[in-house]
Amino acid sequence: MEKRSGAELDVLIEEATVDTYDEVEAVNGFLGIIDEYLDVPFTTTVRGVEVNVAEIRLTNDSRIVARCVRNGLRQDIGLAELPLPQPPPAGAHWVEAYRRWSGC
């Protein structure tokens, strides 16, 4: 993945959070833009195990998670903690911006 500068990520953060008034609205802004631009599904490796990222979703406590599936089993992993594959899927720069915004 092409590493973006802090200034470039700040522009993306501004785009995702424009017209939001609190953290919950900002998370929803990121979810909308990630849903639009991140190329899902994709395969990645979590703790040495290959999984399929089937969707990006919002939890009841306003966290963005990746729904990971393997052999019919599902597990949600926080998007900020999700290892991205190399090469990353299209739109992965939005995940990078979300991580910067969330402090991860």
N, C-alpha and C positions, 0 to 999 in steps of 0.2 A: 504494500500500500504506500502510495506517495505520502510522505510525512508532511503535514500542513503546519504552517507557522502558527504561533499563538494568535497573531493578528487575523489570519485567515479563519481560524476556528472561532474567534470572537465575532466575525461577520456572520458565520453560520449560526452561532448562538443567538445573535440579534434577530436573524431571520426566523428562527424557530420560536422565539419567545416574544415577538412583536405583539403588542396589544394584550399581553398577559399581565395580570395584577397580583398574582401570588404564585407560590411554588406549584400548587396543584394545576393551575392553568398552564404554567410553563411546561410541566411534565406532559400534559395533554398536547401542547404545541409540538413538543419533540416527537411524541407518539405519532401524530398526524403526518409530520414530515418524513419520519423514518418509515412509516407505513407506505408512503408514496414513493420514496426513492430507494430504499434498501431492497436489493434483489433477493427475495425469499421465495422458495426454500434454498438452503445451502448446507453443505456438510462441513463440520469442524471437529476438532478433537478436544474433549473435556476430560481432564484427569486420565489421559492415555487411552480414552475410549472414543471411537468415532461415533458421532451422533448427527442426526439430521435436524436442523433448525427449521421447524415447520411454520412457525408464525412468531410475530412479535406482538405482545399483548400488555394490557394494563391490569395490575392486580387491584383488589379492593382497597388496599392501603396506598394506592397511587404510585406504585413502582412499575417501571418498564422491565419486562422479563422476556426472555426468549424461550419459547416452548420447544424443548429438545425431545426427540423421539428416537428410540432404538429398540428394535425387536418388540414393538407394540407397547413398550413402557414409555411414559412421559414424565418429564421433569422440567420445571421452570427454573431458569438460571437468570439472575440479574443481568441485564444487558451491559451494565458497566463492568461486570466481572467475566463476561463471556469471551473466551479466546477466539479471535477471528482467524480463519484459515489464510494461508498464503498460496496463491494470491487471494485477496479478500473479495467478497462479492461487490458488485456495483453498488454505490451508495454508502459504502462503509465509512466514508468521511463524516457522515451524520452521526454514526456511533461514536467516532472520535470526538466530535463536538459535544455530544451528550456527556461523554466521560469527563471532558474538561469542565462543563457546566456543573456536573454533579460532584466534582471534587475528587474523582477517582483517578 
